[in-house]
Amino acid sequence: MAAILGRLSRSATISGRHARCLRTLKTQAFRGSRITSSTTYLCGVAAATSAYLGWRWLHGGAVVQAAKPRRHIDESSLRGLKLNHRERRFIKFSSVEYQGQLYMSPQDFIESVTDSEPRPRLKRRMLTEKDLEQFAQETPVLSKGSPDMFRTIFDKGIISYTEYLFLLSILTKPQTGFRIAFNMFDTDGNERVDKEEFLVLEKIFSTARRDRLNRALEGAVKANDADADDEVVLEDELQKSHVVDTTLLLHFFGRKGKQDLKFEEFKMFMENLQTEVLEIEFNEFSKGLPAITELDFAKILLRYTYLQSDQYEMYLERLLDRIPEGKGITFSEFKSFCQFLNTLDDFAIAMKMYTLADQPISQEEFHRAVKICTGAELSPHIVDTVFKIFDDDGDGQLSYKEFIAIMRDRLHRGFKQQEPSEGWAGFKACVKNAMRSQQQQDQQPSLT
């Protein structure tokens, strides 16, 4: 990738701006970092006119052919094909293993949604039946659930991959979505969920993932030119056939698995989990104090976004210039705002209906839209802080499209699918975007 970009950047037919774009791409290729929105913009300007040169060179005699892949297909070669972002992150943070299957501890899950990297460890812990029995004894019953349950259990429990997906979805659910989530499990409509009904969702996840793995496996066999009669067996370290009583199953349905889960209990579990994760984030910056600074609040909002470093600094500097001496933000204010973010799609619809011309909105209009979507009001101070961060020119108006785009990254905590931005895939995506943009411009009617 770097060699290709170096060859293009040295071409005498490419202008200075185009060369700068290619040098940026070359630097990103060496560093392995993301090519974010502003870089993509520069690339779009340059690639629209230099894409033909690049593709002509690539398809000429200077192309170096890669060696033919080996016929043997092993799990490491398939991993890049079969693992999505969530699967890779689960494997990365999983610290325990039982009978060849990976599990997260409750602490692993908390770290996976609050930290970029797991705790340093030499190797995964191999669990025994005795360990599982100890975990079962220390798992609290449903009536003893609390907003610090995961931190209390710490590493004395296990969470499967399908439960990991379930817990991730909880973190982005608004209060109104709790009933929908419960009804997904309540297949007979009796307002109660038993263990068998809960496991149905796990079977759905397992079947869907197995189908995807099979398709990837077939594609890998063809790509490696393996014989049709070759039998390729892929051992799945995320989902095996054996059944283990995980921490969630024990917490919801008891050690004998005979208890039922009622909606109010399920709702309380979801609220407690959301609160626990938010408390961990808040405490990271509060250092034991009852409030965080407005600057810390901005850092929390922007920590999962795909901004370039200069854009990130711009938002923070803008806030410091506008609030030189803040009064702080309490956990209650922080929690209310994060719960509002869980209704971001409804907020976007409300804003689109309210301002059909895509005009910026005032603080009063923002307050009103939030109350319509959530039924609750945000404190005037936290709304003012948000406007201080995202108000470009200081006129008291918020570009809600930019706000929503950035807050979606925050809401999904880096799990949202991103357009390829690294290596060869990123370069192709950049060129395609530039050509698409050029095509759209060509289709616009001329004003002359």
C-alpha positions in Angstrom: 0.0 0.0 0.0 2.7 2.5 1.0 4.7 1.6 -2.1 1.8 2.2 -4.4 1.1 5.6 -2.8 4.8 6.5 -2.9 4.9 5.8 -6.7 1.7 7.9 -7.2 2.9 10.8 -5.1 6.2 11.1 -7.1 4.3 11.3 -10.4 5.0 14.7 -12.1 1.5 14.8 -13.4 -0.2 15.1 -10.0 -0.7 18.5 -8.6 0.5 19.7 -5.2 -2.9 19.2 -3.5 -3.2 15.7 -4.9 0.3 14.9 -3.8 -0.5 16.0 -0.2 -3.6 13.8 -0.2 -1.5 10.8 -1.3 1.2 11.6 1.3 -1.5 11.6 4.0 -2.8 8.3 2.8 0.8 7.0 2.8 1.4 8.1 6.3 -1.9 6.5 7.4 -0.9 3.3 5.7 2.4 3.2 7.7 0.8 4.1 11.0 -2.3 1.9 10.6 -4.5 4.7 11.9 -8.0 5.7 10.8 -8.5 7.9 7.8 -11.2 10.1 9.3 -13.7 12.5 7.8 -11.4 15.5 7.0 -8.7 13.2 5.4 -11.4 11.6 3.4 -12.5 15.0 2.2 -9.0 15.9 1.0 -8.7 12.5 -0.6 -12.0 13.1 -2.4 -10.7 16.3 -3.9 -7.5 14.7 -5.1 -8.7 11.2 -6.1 -11.4 12.6 -8.4 -8.7 13.7 -10.9 -5.8 11.3 -10.0 -7.8 8.0 -9.7 -7.4 7.3 -13.4 -3.6 7.7 -13.1 -3.5 5.4 -10.1 -5.7 2.7 -11.6 -3.8 2.8 -15.0 -0.5 2.3 -13.1 -2.0 -0.5 -11.0 -3.2 -2.4 -14.0 0.0 -1.9 -15.9 3.1 -4.1 -16.0 4.3 -2.7 -12.6 1.9 -4.7 -10.5 3.6 -7.2 -8.3 1.6 -10.4 -8.1 1.0 -11.9 -4.7 2.0 -15.5 -4.0 -0.8 -18.0 -4.4 -2.4 -18.9 -1.0 -1.6 -22.2 0.5 -4.1 -25.0 -0.1 -4.3 -25.8 3.6 -7.0 -23.8 5.3 -6.5 -23.3 9.0 -8.4 -21.4 11.6 -6.0 -18.4 11.6 -6.5 -17.9 7.9 -10.2 -18.0 8.3 -10.4 -15.7 11.3 -10.1 -12.6 9.2 -13.0 -13.8 7.1 -15.3 -14.9 9.8 -14.9 -12.5 12.7 -16.8 -9.2 12.8 -15.9 -6.3 15.1 -17.9 -7.6 18.0 -16.5 -11.1 17.7 -13.0 -9.8 17.6 -13.6 -7.6 20.7 -15.2 -10.4 22.6 -12.2 -12.6 22.0 -9.8 -9.8 22.8 -11.4 -9.1 26.3 -12.3 -12.7 27.2 -10.1 -13.8 30.1 -11.5 -17.3 30.9 -12.0 -20.5 29.0 -14.0 -23.6 29.7 -13.8 -26.8 27.6 -12.4 -24.9 24.7 -15.0 -22.1 24.7 -14.2 -18.5 25.6 -16.2 -16.6 28.2 -16.0 -13.1 29.6 -16.1 -12.4 33.3 -18.5 -9.6 34.4 -15.4 -7.4 34.8 -14.3 -8.3 31.3 -17.6 -7.0 30.0 -17.4 -3.8 31.9 -13.9 -3.2 30.6 -15.0 -4.0 27.0 -17.5 -1.1 27.0 -15.4 1.4 29.0 -11.8 0.8 27.9 -10.0 0.5 24.6 -7.7 -2.3 25.7 -8.1 -5.2 28.2 -6.1 -5.6 31.4 -2.6 -7.0 30.8 -2.6 -10.8 31.3 -0.2 -13.6 30.5 -2.9 -16.1 29.4 -6.5 -17.0 29.8 -7.6 -18.8 32.9 -8.8 -22.4 32.3 -11.9 -23.0 34.4 -12.9 -26.2 36.1 -16.2 -27.6 37.2 -15.2 -26.6 40.7 -14.8 -23.0 39.6 -18.2 -23.0 38.0 -19.7 -24.3 41.2 -18.1 -21.5 43.2 -19.4 -19.0 40.7 -22.9 -20.4 41.1 -22.7 -19.9 44.9 -21.6 -16.3 44.6 -24.1 -15.2 41.9 -26.8 -13.1 43.6 -30.4 -13.9 43.2 -32.6 -11.6 41.1 -34.0 -9.8 44.1 -30.5 -8.8 45.2 -29.6 -7.1 41.9 -28.0 -3.7 42.1 -26.2 -1.0 40.1 -22.9 -2.5 41.2 -23.6 -6.2 40.6 -21.0 -6.7 37.8 -18.3 -4.9 39.9 -19.2 -7.0 42.9 -19.0 -10.3 41.1 -15.8 -9.1 39.3 -14.2 -12.2 37.9 -16.4 -14.8 39.7 -18.7 -15.4 36.8 -18.9 -16.1 33.1 -20.8 -14.4 30.2 -21.2 -16.2 26.8 -20.8 -14.5 23.4 -24.6 -14.4 22.8 -25.1 -12.9 26.2 -22.5 -10.3 25.4 -24.5 -9.2 22.3 -27.6 -9.1 24.5 -25.9 -6.9 27.1 -24.5 -4.6 24.5 -28.0 -4.0 23.1 -29.3 -3.2 26.6 -26.8 -0.3 26.9 -28.4 1.5 23.9 -32.0 0.8 24.7 -34.3 3.6 25.8 -36.8 3.1 28.6 -39.6 2.6 26.0 -37.5 -0.2 24.4 -37.4 -2.3 27.5 -40.8 -3.8 26.9 -39.9 -4.7 23.3 -36.8 -6.4 24.5 -38.8 -8.4 27.1 -41.4 -9.4 24.5 -38.7 -10.9 22.3 -38.2 -13.5 25.0 -41.8 -13.9 26.1 -42.8 -16.2 23.3 -46.1 -17.4 24.9 -47.2 -13.9 26.0 -47.8 -14.8 29.7 -45.8 -11.7 30.9 -43.1 -14.1 32.2 -39.9 -15.5 30.7 -38.6 -18.9 31.6 -35.1 -20.3 31.0 -36.1 -22.1 27.8 -37.6 -19.0 26.3 -34.5 -17.0 27.2 -32.3 -19.6 25.5 -34.3 -19.3 22.3 -32.6 -16.0 21.5 -29.2 -17.7 22.0 -30.2 -20.4 19.5 -31.2 -17.7 17.0 -27.8 -15.9 17.4 -26.0 -19.2 17.1 -27.8 -20.3 13.9 -27.3 -17.0 12.2 -23.6 -17.0 13.1 -23.1 -20.6 12.0 -24.7 -19.8 8.6 -22.3 -16.9 8.2 -19.3 -19.0 9.2 -20.3 -21.7 6.7 -20.6 -19.1 3.9 -17.1 -17.7 4.8 -15.8 -21.3 5.0 -17.0 -22.1 1.5 -15.5 -18.9 0.2 -12.2 -19.6 1.8 -12.2 -23.1 0.3 -12.7 -21.7 -3.2 -10.1 -18.9 -2.6 -7.5 -21.5 -1.6 -8.3 -23.7 -4.5 -8.9 -26.7 -2.2 -10.2 -30.0 -3.6 -13.9 -30.4 -3.5 -13.5 -33.6 -1.5 -11.3 -32.0 1.2 -13.1 -31.8 4.5 -12.4 -28.6 6.4 -13.4 -28.5 10.1 -13.5 -25.2 11.8 -13.6 -25.3 15.6 -15.7 -22.4 16.9 -14.3 -21.0 20.1 -17.2 -18.7 20.7 -20.2 -21.0 20.5 -19.9 -24.7 21.2 -22.6 -27.4 21.7 -22.2 -27.8 25.5 -24.5 -26.0 27.8 -23.2 -24.1 30.9 -25.1 -22.2 33.5 -23.7 -18.7 33.0 -24.0 -15.8 35.5 -27.0 -14.4 33.7 -28.9 -17.7 33.7 -28.2 -18.2 37.4 -29.2 -14.6 38.2 -32.4 -14.7 36.2 -33.6 -18.3 36.8 -31.9 -19.5 39.9 -29.5 -22.5 40.4 -32.2 -25.0 39.5 -33.4 -23.0 36.5 -37.0 -23.1 37.6 -37.7 -19.5 38.3 -39.5 -17.1 35.9 -38.4 -13.6 35.0 -41.1 -10.9 35.3 -41.0 -7.7 33.3 -40.5 -5.5 36.3 -37.5 -7.6 37.3 -36.1 -7.5 33.8 -36.6 -3.7 33.6 -34.7 -3.2 36.8 -31.8 -5.3 35.6 -31.6 -3.2 32.4 -31.7 0.0 34.4 -29.1 -1.2 36.8 -26.7 -2.2 34.1 -27.0 1.1 32.3 -26.5 2.9 35.6 -23.4 0.8 36.5 -21.6 1.5 33.2 -22.4 5.2 33.4 -21.2 5.3 37.0 -17.9 3.7 36.0 -17.3 6.3 33.3 -18.3 9.2 35.6 -16.1 8.0 38.4 -13.1 7.7 36.1 -13.2 11.5 35.7 -14.7 12.6 39.0 -12.0 11.1 41.2 -14.4 10.7 44.1 -15.9 14.2 43.8 -19.7 14.7 43.3 -19.3 16.4 39.9 -17.1 16.4 36.8 -15.9 19.4 34.9 -17.5 20.5 31.7 -14.2 19.6 29.9 -14.4 16.1 31.3 -18.0 15.8 30.1 -16.9 16.8 26.6 -14.1 14.2 26.7 -16.6 11.5 27.7 -18.9 12.5 24.8 -16.1 12.5 22.3 -14.1 9.5 23.4 -15.7 6.9 21.1 -15.9 9.2 18.1 -13.9 8.9 14.8 -12.6 12.5 14.9 -9.1 13.4 13.9 -6.9 14.8 16.7 -7.1 18.4 15.4 -10.9 18.2 15.3 -11.0 16.7 18.8 -8.8 19.5 20.1 -10.9 22.1 18.4 -14.1 21.0 20.3 -12.3 21.0 23.7 -10.6 24.4 23.0 -13.9 25.9 21.9 -15.5 24.8 25.2 -12.7 26.1 27.3 -12.9 29.5 25.6 -16.6 29.7 26.2 -16.7 28.3 29.8 -13.5 29.5 31.4 -14.9 28.7 34.9 -17.6 26.0 34.9 -19.7 25.0 37.8 -19.5 21.2 37.1 -21.9 18.5 36.0 -23.4 16.0 38.5 -23.9 12.3 37.9 -27.7 12.9 37.8 -27.3 15.4 35.0 -24.8 13.1 33.2 -27.1 10.1 33.5 -30.1 12.0 32.2 -28.2 13.2 29.1 -26.9 9.7 28.4 -30.4 8.2 28.7 -31.5 10.9 26.2 -28.9 9.7 23.8 -30.6 6.3 23.8 -33.5 8.0 22.1 -31.3 9.6 19.5 -33.1 8.2 16.5 -36.4 9.6 17.8 -34.7 12.9 18.4 -33.4 12.9 14.8 -36.9 12.3 13.5 -38.4 15.0 15.7 -35.8 17.5 14.5 -36.3 16.6 10.8 -40.0 17.2 11.2 -39.5 20.3 13.1 -37.0 21.9 10.8 -37.8 20.7 7.3 -35.2 23.1 5.9 -32.4 21.5 8.0 -31.9 24.8 9.9 -29.9 25.0 13.2 -31.9 24.9 16.4 -32.0 27.0 19.5 -31.6 25.8 23.1 -35.4 26.2 23.6 -36.2 24.0 20.6 -33.6 21.5 21.8 -35.2 21.3 25.2 -38.7 20.8 23.7 -37.5 18.0 21.4 -35.8 16.2 24.2 -39.0 16.3 26.4 -41.1 15.0 23.5 -38.7 12.1 23.0 -38.0 11.1 26.6 -40.8 12.7 28.6 -38.1 14.2 30.9 -36.2 17.5 30.9 -32.5 18.0 30.8 -31.0 20.6 33.1 -30.4 24.0 31.4 -26.7 23.9 32.3 -26.0 20.6 30.5 -27.9 21.8 27.4 -25.9 25.0 27.5 -22.7 23.0 27.8 -23.7 20.9 24.8 -24.3 24.0 22.8 -21.0 25.5 23.8 -19.3 22.3 22.4 -21.2 22.0 19.1 -22.2 25.6 18.3 -19.8 26.4 15.5 -19.9 30.2 15.4 -21.3 31.0 18.8 -24.6 32.3 17.6 -26.6 30.1 20.0 -27.7 27.7 17.3 -26.8 24.0 17.1 -26.1 22.2 13.9 -28.1 19.1 15.0 -26.9 17.0 12.0 -23.3 17.2 13.2 -24.4 16.7 16.8 -26.4 13.5 15.9 -23.6 12.1 13.8 -21.0 12.4 16.6 -23.4 11.3 19.3 -24.2 8.1 17.4 -20.5 7.2 17.7 -20.7 7.8 21.4 -23.9 5.8 21.7 -22.5 2.8 20.0 -19.2 3.0 21.9 -17.1 2.4 18.8 -19.1 -0.7 17.7 -20.8 1.0 14.8 -19.7 -0.4 11.4 -17.3 2.1 9.8 -16.3 2.5 6.2 -12.9 0.9 5.4 -10.3 3.5 6.1 -7.0 1.6 6.3 -4.7 0.1 3.8 -5.8 -1.0 0.3 -9.5 -1.2 1.4 -9.4 2.4 2.6 -7.8 3.6 -0.6 -10.4 1.9 -2.8 -13.2 3.3 -0.6 -11.7 6.8 -0.9 -11.4 6.6 -4.7 -15.0 5.2 -5.0 -16.3 8.1 -2.9 -14.5 10.6 -5.0 -15.8 9.1 -8.3 -19.3 9.0 -6.9 -19.0 12.7 -5.8 -17.7 13.6 -9.3 -20.6 11.7 -10.9 -23.1 13.5 -8.8 -21.6 16.9 -9.8 -21.7 16.0 -13.5 -25.4 15.1 -13.2 -26.3 18.5 -11.7 -27.8 20.9 -14.2 -25.6 23.7 -15.3 -26.5 27.3 -14.3 -25.0 28.8 -17.3 
